Amino acid sequence: METTPFHDLGAFIALPRISSLALSPDGTRLVTRVQELSADGTRYNGSLWEIDPAGERAARRLTRSARGEAAPGFLPDGTLLFLSGRPTDDPGEDGQDGEDGESALWALPADGGEAARLLTRPGGVDGFQTAAAAARIAVTASLLPGAADAEQDAELRKARKKAKVTAILHDTPPVRLWDRDLGPGVPHVFTVADPAGEPSTAVDCGAGGPGGFDGCALSPDGSLVAYGVQTGELPDELRTMVVVADAATGKRLRTVESPDAEFSAPAFTPDGRGVVCLRERRITWEQPGDRTLWLVDATDAGDAGRDLLPGFDLWPGAPVVSPVPGPGGAPVVFFAADEEGRAPVFRVAAGSGEVVRLTASGAYSDLVVAPDGTALYALRSAIDAAPAPIRLDGTTPDQQPVPLPCPGAVGELPGTLTEVHATAEDGTALRSWLVLPDGASADSPAPLLLWAHGGPQSSWNAWTWRWNPWVAAAAGYAVLLPDPALSTGYGQRMHQRGWGDWGGSPYRDVLALTDAALDRADLDAERTAMMGGSFGGYLANWAATRTDRFKAIVTHAGLWNLPAFGGTTDFPAYWMRHQGDPLERTERLDTYSPHLHAARISTPMLVIHGDKDYRVPIGEALSLWYDLKRFDVPARFLYFADEGHWIMKPANSRIWYATVLSFLAHHVLGADWQRPDLV
């Protein structure tokens, strides 16, 4: 009998999880975060581990506390900084001893010793950035309205807490984001010349929108700070721009903005004179967004900038600039981009414009570059590989990464991975991953689960803990992971062919790939089910009103009533630009809203939703649930009162998998219904 962790939900939930990378200034120390299940099984606790960049020494643990640690970074002298809500033996005059779990900035000396709390703010520290060659750091934290400094902020917070006031008065949207309520604190960027000095020396370099900042960076010499921030007053005007400010005085020097584009994720060039950032064309009714890397002068407001990737038909991720410039002093930039079910690392030389793909397989994140620019490090994952640290050469095309010793291995997988290809009605080539369980054959064909991804502009290309197909494979299912119209990694045309056509091309594409998969003799066409989350949940809901081919449908955080959704989601302006102003044009909403066809549904459905989901509010699930009961459709509703768009807490995640598997076993495999424990 198989004994992998994927056959035991308790063992699967307990697997360590790797995230974040930071490289010391001398390139000899690489630090990552490892999350492990707490002793009581109710949460994940993060600790920092040091990895040998050369791959010769075993990884060693650097921190351990009940509250955990996150967001590693280095000062130029090798001091390791991190965020933690851990208590301290010296709570200080402000009495902030970590009881409320607010994050503070901590420091671990390069030569070892005990970590010490370096900097705190009344509402906690949200994030920080260091400079390559200066002690100055940038800190993101919030101030309550009416507070001019940290002292006043602390007094106001104390007064609110004493009076038990939780009300928030908003002046601008948004008021919620994903799974959190925004405010009352207003995000700010502060710089501190000496992190070990007096907190009162912090320089306020600017306020952000309610949702915070979209990237923050310091120039190598610490003289400039750049950050992405929301601008615009009316909902449809909201967009992000990049601000560059003097880090010593807080004076705004320039903005990088355009009425028809969004700018974010800034990174400085090695000489500090330029900024590389993401530029994304704003969506309209007719056109989806398009993304590129943009280079601008850091302080010359008259410089509109230039495209570093003209003609590049993929969407780049956040830029990572090499510390070493290329010929003529032009910057060299690394980035990842989705490409046909992978997310390779690319290198672009700003001088020549040459783009080189450095990897051919896997999905890469958390890129960091060696001080001499010859190597870079990243976390690599794939559909069949959990995130793990690797090393790459900085110039070699399509190379195989060098794995680095680190905890977090998941062991043997209960199946194999292959691809399925099909052709869309308009002739577009389509592809999908297919996870096959061990033992699937023509003599013993496996039941098939169709999993539709969210986004909708995303792709199945990396490991996922929340929707892990290997758990389903361990239960005997094959899992199809299709990339239909609107998926990233297939060029701009793939976005355009599905734009405004939610229930059209994307739906037809997933069915075309399903049909192609079921041509295989090792899959059972009579035992199939569909699952999807977010946009994938929408596709699942839409499929329920279009076909009865599936034995069961699982819809997680799915859109149901499109007209109602537009006014309650956390960012309705984006929705209105995409689907139309409901006061002016409703044809897309009228054509593709599943709720208008509720009476057609006959397939058993499992509805799953978190009450703290602000992207797809709970009203979508409630409306669907009551429609299913009204029309006497066999259905169940798995409701999480304390979860958002994703089910994150370990115990809740275990319930999610157990309920899904039990529902599928009943309706797809014909087993008796088994109610999961504790629900």
Sequence and secondary structure as in RCSB ss.txt:
>XXXX:A:sequence
METTPFHDLGAFIALPRISSLALSPDGTRLVTRVQELSADGTRYNGSLWEIDPAGERAARRLTRSARGEAAPGFL
PDGTLLFLSGRPTDDPGEDGQDGEDGESALWALPADGGEAARLLTRPGGVDGFQTAAAAARIAVTASLLPGAADA
EQDAELRKARKKAKVTAILHDTPPVRLWDRDLGPGVPHVFTVADPAGEPSTAVDCGAGGPGGFDGCALSPDGSLV
AYGVQTGELPDELRTMVVVADAATGKRLRTVESPDAEFSAPAFTPDGRGVVCLRERRITWEQPGDRTLWLVDATD
AGDAGRDLLPGFDLWPGAPVVSPVPGPGGAPVVFFAADEEGRAPVFRVAAGSGEVVRLTASGAYSDLVVAPDGTA
LYALRSAIDAAPAPIRLDGTTPDQQPVPLPCPGAVGELPGTLTEVHATAEDGTALRSWLVLPDGASADSPAPLLL
WAHGGPQSSWNAWTWRWNPWVAAAAGYAVLLPDPALSTGYGQRMHQRGWGDWGGSPYRDVLALTDAALDRADLDA
ERTAMMGGSFGGYLANWAATRTDRFKAIVTHAGLWNLPAFGGTTDFPAYWMRHQGDPLERTERLDTYSPHLHAAR
ISTPMLVIHGDKDYRVPIGEALSLWYDLKRFDVPARFLYFADEGHWIMKPANSRIWYATVLSFLAHHVLGADWQR
PDLV
>XXXX:A:secstr
   SGGG HHHHHTS EEEEEEE TTS  EEEEEEEE TTSSSEEEEEEEE TTS S  EE    SS  EEEEE 
TTS EEEEE    S  TTTT  STT   EEEEE TT    EEEE  TT   EEEE SSSS EEEEEEE TT  SH
HHHHHHHHHHHHHT      SSS SEETTEE  SSEEEEEEES TTS GGG EEEEE BTTB S EEE TTSSEE
EEEEEE SSGGG EEEEEEEETTT  EEEEE BTTEEEEEEEE TTSSEEEEEEEE   SS    EEEEEEESS 
TT   EESSTT  S B S EE SS  GGG  EEEEEB BTTBB EEEEETTT  EEE BSSSEEEEEEE TTSSE
EEEEEEETTEEEEEEEEESS TTB  EE   S      SEEEEEEEEE TTS EEEEEEEEETT  SSS EEEEE
EE SSSS  S S  SSS HHHHHHTT EEEEEE TT SSS HHHHHTTTT TTSHHHHHHHHHHHHHTTSTTEEE
EEEEEEEETHHHHHHHHHHHH   SSEEEEES    HHHHHHHSS HHHHHHHH  TTT  HHHHHH GGGGGGG
  S EEEEEETT SSS THHHHHHHHHHHHTT  EEEEEETT  SS  SHHHHHHHHHHHHHHHHHHTS      
 TT 
